[in-house]
Amino acid sequence: MAEPVIELKDVSFSAQNMDVVRNISYDFEGGKTTALVGPSGGGKSTVLKLAAGLLLPTSGKVLFRGQDISAMGRPQTLAFRRESAVVFQDSALWANQTLFQTLELPLKIHYPDMDKDERESRIAEVTAAVGYKRALHIRPALLSMGEQKLISFARALLCNPSILFLDEWTESLDDEAARRLVGIVRRRKADNNTILFISHDLEIIKELAEYVVMVIDGRLSLQVTGEEMEADRNVAKIVEKGISS
Ligand SMILES: Nc1ncnc2c1ncn2[C@@H]1O[C@H](COP(=O)(O)OP(=O)(O)OP(=O)(O)O)[C@@H](O)[C@H]1O
């Protein structure tokens, strides 16, 4: 097994007197693609946000390359942020900023020496890669949910991260747009990126996932490899049932 890039060590997360995630331990192997699956409300997004360091556990630890995320100083946090990127389920674009401003900010933070022309060309590159064709000097309210997803995905690609956290990333997209993003993830996977994604689409899970982890009621209920899922019809059925409930 390759070195784990992200480790969840007995992680729990509670909010408003509710145990959302309970005592989860899991190592996300470097260079591998893992699908988080399970029924709605089971805790997948919370696990993804804990792994991405966007939520801090109520108890337990999340380690990035062996370092406790909650104890990292600013330089290490910045390095983790530059190396990783998140596509949120709701896209999470800034309502009061143009798409261009939203896409320019990560480049300004992580590449302070990049000049405006270079930023424009990088933004043009990633928006073309995801197939976004409309203007960039407009605000997200003018976009469909699918177009917002494309911009969110383009933002995730901007700094060429080696770790991708993708939450319901093909939701709201038509087939052509979804296939395009699947193609991008497939190429990133071939380039040994570490990818953690949430999907309710069995075909996408089968196509991309090397590991499948099911979260039900805040707990890990199944951990299998993509090969085991492919080979064992019973396992495939459990996963299928889990994602459709
Ligand atoms: N900060 C919070 N405060 C209160 N409840 C929360 C919080 N975060 C998550 N929850 C609740 O915890 C449960 C799990 O949420 P989560 O979004 O992680 O599930 P999910 O498996 O990703 O669901 P879906 O597939 O519907 O997106 C839900 O019932 C949600 O309302």
The ligand as an SDF file (V2000), in Angstrom:
LIG
                    3D

 31 33  0  0  0  0  0  0  0  0999 V2000
  -23.1720   21.6080   10.9900 N   0  0  0  0  0  0  0  0  0  0  0  0
  -24.2430   20.8090   11.1040 C   0  0  0  0  0  0  0  0  0  0  0  0
  -25.1910   21.0500   12.0290 N   0  0  0  0  0  0  0  0  0  0  0  0
  -26.2420   20.2260   12.1650 C   0  0  0  0  0  0  0  0  0  0  0  0
  -26.4700   19.1440   11.4120 N   0  0  0  0  0  0  0  0  0  0  0  0
  -25.5760   18.8620   10.4720 C   0  0  0  0  0  0  0  0  0  0  0  0
  -24.4140   19.6660   10.2560 C   0  0  0  0  0  0  0  0  0  0  0  0
  -23.6980   19.1350    9.2470 N   0  0  0  0  0  0  0  0  0  0  0  0
  -24.3920   18.0510    8.8330 C   0  0  0  0  0  0  0  0  0  0  0  0
  -25.5150   17.8910    9.5680 N   0  0  0  0  0  0  0  0  0  0  0  0
  -26.5050   16.8190    9.4180 C   0  0  0  0  0  0  0  0  0  0  0  0
  -25.7950   15.5990    9.4100 O   0  0  0  0  0  0  0  0  0  0  0  0
  -26.3500   14.6870    8.4720 C   0  0  0  0  0  0  0  0  0  0  0  0
  -25.3030   14.2580    7.4780 C   0  0  0  0  0  0  0  0  0  0  0  0
  -25.0420   15.3370    6.5750 O   0  0  0  0  0  0  0  0  0  0  0  0
  -24.1190   15.1990    5.2940 P   0  0  0  0  0  0  0  0  0  0  0  0
  -24.3700   16.4040    4.4390 O   0  0  0  0  0  0  0  0  0  0  0  0
  -22.7300   14.9440    5.7060 O   0  0  0  0  0  0  0  0  0  0  0  0
  -24.7300   13.8910    4.6010 O   0  0  0  0  0  0  0  0  0  0  0  0
  -24.5620   13.3180    3.1180 P   0  0  0  0  0  0  0  0  0  0  0  0
  -24.3800   11.8510    3.2570 O   0  0  0  0  0  0  0  0  0  0  0  0
  -23.5020   14.0640    2.3940 O   0  0  0  0  0  0  0  0  0  0  0  0
  -25.9720   13.6340    2.4800 O   0  0  0  0  0  0  0  0  0  0  0  0
  -26.4170   13.9530    0.9540 P   0  0  0  0  0  0  0  0  0  0  0  0
  -26.1260   12.7140    0.1420 O   0  0  0  0  0  0  0  0  0  0  0  0
  -27.8900   14.2040    1.0930 O   0  0  0  0  0  0  0  0  0  0  0  0
  -25.6520   15.1580    0.5200 O   0  0  0  0  0  0  0  0  0  0  0  0
  -27.5450   15.4020    7.8580 C   0  0  0  0  0  0  0  0  0  0  0  0
  -28.7010   15.0190    8.5490 O   0  0  0  0  0  0  0  0  0  0  0  0
  -27.2200   16.8680    8.0840 C   0  0  0  0  0  0  0  0  0  0  0  0
  -28.3860   17.6510    8.1630 O   0  0  0  0  0  0  0  0  0  0  0  0
  1  2  1  0
  2  3  1  0
  2  7  2  0
  3  4  2  0
  4  5  1  0
  5  6  2  0
  6  7  1  0
  6 10  1  0
  7  8  1  0
  8  9  2  0
  9 10  1  0
 10 11  1  0
 11 12  1  0
 11 30  1  0
 12 13  1  0
 13 14  1  0
 13 28  1  0
 14 15  1  0
 15 16  1  0
 16 17  2  0
 16 18  1  0
 16 19  1  0
 19 20  1  0
 20 21  2  0
 20 22  1  0
 20 23  1  0
 23 24  1  0
 24 25  2  0
 24 26  1  0
 24 27  1  0
 28 29  1  0
 28 30  1  0
 30 31  1  0
M  END
$$$$
